[in-house]
Amino acid sequence: MPVRKAISIVMPVGLEGFLFCSVALAQVSQRDARPLSQASLIYIATVRKDGNQSKAAPVWFTTTPDGLVYIQTAKTTWKARRILRGSPVIVWIGKRGGPAFIGKAQITNDPKVSNHIVTDYPQKYLLARLGFHRPNREMFDSGQIVAIKITTVRDLPTSYVSQPGTPAPKLTEEATDSSGTTPHP
């Protein structure tokens, strides 16, 4: 009986910790929340097979109340191809030298995501309202464009700038020894 009681106490606490970590992963940091709410563009770089970052491309975006970033792109772009194979994304907010974070990106067929994009882009962007570069339901349904969901993993230092062809940051921070260098296994 005491073991059963201990399990009934530990299980909810463990589950609560797991859920908290999952929610924290999806939230944009306080540092990035305001710039993201004010920016009209984000710049996105993906990671090439050789581990180097691509050129940061400006893209339209929308956000959700829980801190996810949604974008769309043609399914034939390098961005889509790299994300499909599991590339993380490096995101700069507002300009190439703006606040940056690294995130997990996922191409999704979830109609909630594509509907969010279809609804929000015309509200946010005058050109979309006028019918230019405006994604619509048929474009998603036909596979002409894909929806991408970006989940923030961690902020990058404020000095982090776009440098195509240089090694991309890792999704997780690597441990450093007392000299500030990364130890080798």
C-alpha positions in Angstrom: 0.0 0.0 0.0 2.7 2.6 0.8 4.3 1.9 -2.7 1.0 2.5 -4.4 0.6 5.8 -2.5 4.1 6.9 -3.4 3.4 6.2 -7.1 0.1 8.1 -7.0 2.0 11.1 -5.6 5.1 10.8 -7.9 3.2 10.2 -11.2 1.3 13.5 -11.3 4.4 15.4 -10.3 6.4 13.7 -13.0 3.6 14.2 -15.6 3.3 17.9 -14.5 7.1 18.3 -15.1 6.9 16.7 -18.5 4.0 18.9 -19.5 5.7 22.0 -18.2 8.8 21.2 -20.3 6.7 20.6 -23.4 4.9 23.9 -22.9 8.2 25.8 -22.2 9.7 24.5 -25.4 6.9 26.0 -27.4 7.0 29.5 -25.9 8.9 32.4 -27.3 11.2 33.9 -24.7 10.4 37.2 -23.1 13.3 38.8 -25.0 11.7 37.8 -28.3 8.0 38.1 -27.6 7.7 41.9 -28.1 10.0 42.1 -31.2 8.1 39.2 -32.7 4.7 40.9 -32.1 6.0 44.1 -33.8 8.0 42.6 -36.7 6.6 42.3 -40.2 9.3 39.9 -41.4 11.5 37.2 -39.9 14.6 35.9 -41.6 15.1 32.1 -41.7 18.2 30.1 -42.4 18.2 26.3 -42.5 21.1 23.9 -42.0 22.7 22.3 -45.0 23.8 18.6 -45.0 27.3 19.8 -44.3 26.2 21.4 -41.1 26.6 25.0 -42.3 23.8 27.5 -42.3 22.1 28.7 -45.5 21.5 32.3 -46.4 18.8 33.9 -44.2 15.7 34.6 -46.3 13.0 37.1 -45.4 9.6 35.5 -44.9 6.1 36.5 -43.8 4.9 34.8 -40.7 2.1 34.6 -38.1 2.2 33.6 -34.5 -0.1 31.8 -32.1 -1.0 32.7 -28.6 1.1 29.8 -27.3 4.3 31.1 -29.0 4.4 29.0 -32.2 5.5 30.6 -35.5 3.8 29.6 -38.7 5.1 30.3 -42.2 4.4 28.9 -45.7 6.6 28.2 -48.6 6.6 26.4 -52.0 7.2 22.7 -51.5 10.1 22.9 -53.9 12.2 25.4 -52.0 15.5 24.5 -50.3 13.9 25.6 -47.1 11.1 23.1 -47.4 13.4 20.3 -48.5 15.8 20.9 -45.6 13.0 21.1 -43.1 11.5 17.9 -44.5 14.8 16.1 -43.8 14.9 17.4 -40.2 16.9 20.7 -40.4 16.5 23.1 -37.5 15.8 26.7 -38.4 17.7 29.8 -37.3 15.3 32.7 -37.0 16.1 36.4 -36.8 13.3 38.7 -35.9 12.7 41.9 -37.9 16.2 42.0 -39.6 19.2 39.8 -40.2 20.9 41.2 -37.1 17.8 41.2 -35.0 17.1 38.9 -31.9 17.7 35.3 -33.0 16.6 31.9 -31.8 17.0 28.4 -33.0 13.9 26.3 -33.5 12.5 23.0 -34.6 10.6 23.3 -37.8 8.0 20.8 -39.1 6.0 20.7 -42.3 2.5 20.0 -41.3 -0.8 19.1 -43.1 -2.8 20.2 -40.1 -5.7 22.3 -41.5 -5.7 24.4 -38.3 -2.2 25.6 -39.2 -2.9 26.4 -42.9 -6.2 28.0 -42.0 -4.4 30.2 -39.4 -2.0 31.3 -42.2 -4.8 31.9 -44.7 -6.7 34.0 -42.2 -3.9 35.9 -40.6 -1.7 36.9 -43.6 -4.3 39.2 -45.1 -4.9 40.8 -41.7 -1.2 41.4 -41.2 0.0 42.2 -44.7 -1.5 44.8 -47.1 -0.1 43.0 -50.2 -1.9 39.8 -49.1 -5.1 41.8 -48.5 -4.8 43.1 -52.1 -4.3 39.6 -53.4 -0.6 39.5 -54.0 1.3 36.6 -52.6 -1.8 35.6 -50.7 -1.9 31.9 -49.7 -5.2 30.3 -50.0 -6.8 26.9 -49.1 -6.5 25.6 -52.6 -2.7 26.2 -52.7 -2.3 24.1 -49.6 -4.7 21.4 -50.7 -3.0 21.0 -54.1 0.4 20.8 -52.4 1.7 23.9 -54.2 2.7 25.4 -50.9 3.3 23.8 -47.5 2.7 25.1 -44.0 5.6 25.1 -41.6 5.3 25.2 -37.8 8.3 26.5 -35.9 8.8 25.8 -32.2 11.4 27.9 -30.3 14.1 25.7 -28.7 16.5 28.4 -27.3 17.5 32.0 -27.8 20.8 32.7 -29.5 23.2 35.4 -28.2 22.3 39.0 -29.1 25.5 39.1 -31.1 24.6 36.1 -33.3 24.4 37.2 -37.0 23.6 35.5 -40.2 26.7 34.0 -41.8 25.9 31.7 -44.7 28.4 28.9 -45.1 29.5 28.9 -41.5 28.7 26.1 -38.9 25.1 26.4 -37.7 24.4 26.5 -33.9 23.2 23.2 -32.3 19.7 22.8 -31.1 21.1 22.4 -27.5 23.9 24.2 -26.0 27.1 22.2 -25.6 28.8 21.9 -22.3 32.0 23.9 -22.0 35.0 23.3 -19.7 36.5 26.0 -17.5 38.5 27.5 -20.3 35.3 28.1 -22.3 36.0 25.5 -25.0 33.9 22.6 -25.9 35.5 19.4 -24.5 36.1 16.6 -27.0 34.9 13.0 -26.2 
